[in-house]
Amino acid sequence: MHNILILGARSPVSLPWAHLLAKAGYRVHMTESLGYALSRFSRYTCTYTRLPPPKQQTKQWLKQLIQLLVRQKIDTVISNYEAVFYLASANALIQ
């Protein structure tokens, strides 16, 4: 089964994405730096992982994100909010 990770579970758009993706047969995983994000308790979310805030703890965020990608066998990442900028700069951060 295809595993999808949505970054930014606090975003209101994460809920309909999770719903549509789960109904299409995907396993939806969510991350956020907040403890209680909007999509955390959605029945369409398989797992919710709290990561460090990417702006303040960029290297730790990236390290934990990579561990999550491997552990959950994530195939696709959908990014909300500022996380997209940290993903885009990931090559410069991995050393």
Contacts in CASP RR format, 6 or more apart in sequence:
PFRMAT RR
TARGET T0000
AUTHOR 0000-0000-0000
METHOD contacts of the structure
MODEL  1
MHNILILGARSPVSLPWAHLLAKAGYRVHMTESLGYALSRFSRYTCTYTR
LPPPKQQTKQWLKQLIQLLVRQKIDTVISNYEAVFYLASANALIQ
1 25 0 8 1.000
1 26 0 8 1.000
1 27 0 8 1.000
2 25 0 8 1.000
2 26 0 8 1.000
2 27 0 8 1.000
2 75 0 8 1.000
2 76 0 8 1.000
3 26 0 8 1.000
3 27 0 8 1.000
3 29 0 8 1.000
3 72 0 8 1.000
3 73 0 8 1.000
3 74 0 8 1.000
3 75 0 8 1.000
3 76 0 8 1.000
4 21 0 8 1.000
4 26 0 8 1.000
4 27 0 8 1.000
4 28 0 8 1.000
4 29 0 8 1.000
4 74 0 8 1.000
4 75 0 8 1.000
4 76 0 8 1.000
4 77 0 8 1.000
4 78 0 8 1.000
5 29 0 8 1.000
5 30 0 8 1.000
5 31 0 8 1.000
5 68 0 8 1.000
5 69 0 8 1.000
5 72 0 8 1.000
5 74 0 8 1.000
5 76 0 8 1.000
5 77 0 8 1.000
5 78 0 8 1.000
6 14 0 8 1.000
6 17 0 8 1.000
6 18 0 8 1.000
6 28 0 8 1.000
6 29 0 8 1.000
6 30 0 8 1.000
6 31 0 8 1.000
6 39 0 8 1.000
6 77 0 8 1.000
6 78 0 8 1.000
6 79 0 8 1.000
6 80 0 8 1.000
7 31 0 8 1.000
7 32 0 8 1.000
7 65 0 8 1.000
7 77 0 8 1.000
7 78 0 8 1.000
7 79 0 8 1.000
7 80 0 8 1.000
7 81 0 8 1.000
7 83 0 8 1.000
7 84 0 8 1.000
7 87 0 8 1.000
8 14 0 8 1.000
8 30 0 8 1.000
8 31 0 8 1.000
8 32 0 8 1.000
8 37 0 8 1.000
8 79 0 8 1.000
8 80 0 8 1.000
8 81 0 8 1.000
8 83 0 8 1.000
9 30 0 8 1.000
9 31 0 8 1.000
9 32 0 8 1.000
9 34 0 8 1.000
9 37 0 8 1.000
9 38 0 8 1.000
9 39 0 8 1.000
9 40 0 8 1.000
9 45 0 8 1.000
9 48 0 8 1.000
10 32 0 8 1.000
10 34 0 8 1.000
10 37 0 8 1.000
10 38 0 8 1.000
10 39 0 8 1.000
10 80 0 8 1.000
10 81 0 8 1.000
11 38 0 8 1.000
11 39 0 8 1.000
11 80 0 8 1.000
11 81 0 8 1.000
12 38 0 8 1.000
13 80 0 8 1.000
14 30 0 8 1.000
14 37 0 8 1.000
14 38 0 8 1.000
14 39 0 8 1.000
14 80 0 8 1.000
15 38 0 8 1.000
15 39 0 8 1.000
15 42 0 8 1.000
15 44 0 8 1.000
17 28 0 8 1.000
17 78 0 8 1.000
18 28 0 8 1.000
18 30 0 8 1.000
18 39 0 8 1.000
18 42 0 8 1.000
18 44 0 8 1.000
18 45 0 8 1.000
19 42 0 8 1.000
19 44 0 8 1.000
21 28 0 8 1.000
21 44 0 8 1.000
22 28 0 8 1.000
22 44 0 8 1.000
23 44 0 8 1.000
27 46 0 8 1.000
28 44 0 8 1.000
28 45 0 8 1.000
28 46 0 8 1.000
29 45 0 8 1.000
29 46 0 8 1.000
29 47 0 8 1.000
29 48 0 8 1.000
29 49 0 8 1.000
29 68 0 8 1.000
29 72 0 8 1.000
29 74 0 8 1.000
30 37 0 8 1.000
30 39 0 8 1.000
30 40 0 8 1.000
30 42 0 8 1.000
30 45 0 8 1.000
30 47 0 8 1.000
30 48 0 8 1.000
30 49 0 8 1.000
31 48 0 8 1.000
31 49 0 8 1.000
31 50 0 8 1.000
31 51 0 8 1.000
31 65 0 8 1.000
31 68 0 8 1.000
32 39 0 8 1.000
32 40 0 8 1.000
32 48 0 8 1.000
32 50 0 8 1.000
32 51 0 8 1.000
33 50 0 8 1.000
33 51 0 8 1.000
33 52 0 8 1.000
33 53 0 8 1.000
33 54 0 8 1.000
33 61 0 8 1.000
34 50 0 8 1.000
35 50 0 8 1.000
37 48 0 8 1.000
39 45 0 8 1.000
39 48 0 8 1.000
40 48 0 8 1.000
47 72 0 8 1.000
49 64 0 8 1.000
49 68 0 8 1.000
51 61 0 8 1.000
51 64 0 8 1.000
51 65 0 8 1.000
51 68 0 8 1.000
52 60 0 8 1.000
52 61 0 8 1.000
52 64 0 8 1.000
53 61 0 8 1.000
54 61 0 8 1.000
54 62 0 8 1.000
54 82 0 8 1.000
54 83 0 8 1.000
54 86 0 8 1.000
55 82 0 8 1.000
55 86 0 8 1.000
58 86 0 8 1.000
58 93 0 8 1.000
59 93 0 8 1.000
61 86 0 8 1.000
62 86 0 8 1.000
62 90 0 8 1.000
62 93 0 8 1.000
62 94 0 8 1.000
68 74 0 8 1.000
69 77 0 8 1.000
77 87 0 8 1.000
79 87 0 8 1.000
86 93 0 8 1.000
END
